[in-house]
Amino acid sequence: MNDLERFIEKSELVGSENLVLSNDEFSMLLKKERFDYVDVPSFNLKKDVRAGEEGIGTALVEVDYGIAETGTVVLDSCEENKRLATCLAEKLLVVMPLSKLVSTLNHVADFLEERTSDKGGYVAFITGASRTADIERVLTVGVHGPKEMTVYILNDL
């Protein structure tokens, strides 16, 4: 099994949807959808809003890495509005260039060291939508993060 297959398998196990798209397919999708917060540097897209207590509907962000062994996405969240948007959005949509997919957590060690060595460094690891269970084993989705997560894997970026 290659890294892409492993990432998709692990990501889907925790309820994420994964779509492998070309740049053109992703560009067409952008025209059809509405996003409340956007931070996708590879496409020069930025729509900065501050999420309040009520949260926001949909956030679209580009991630720094994807980790195949766990289906996790990694992003530098030093910017407070990005951190709030990814935590408080009902629906989190992430853009992951295939070139940013790595096999294991060890492959992002240098990135972590670099991004967290300064005061205020903050890196988020996101593995699927928020899932919380209480002491009675009642599962609730979306309490501490998004209710839905979709990963757009761009194969030609």
Secondary structure, DSSP 8 states (H G I E B T S, - for coil): --HHHHHHHHHHHTT-EEEEE-HHHHHHHHHH---SEEEEGGGTEEE----BTTBEEEEEEE-SEEETTTTEEEEE--SHHHHHHHHHEEEEEEEEEGGGEESSGGGGHHHHHHHHSSTT--EEEE-SS-EEE-TT--EEESSSS-SEEEEEEETT-
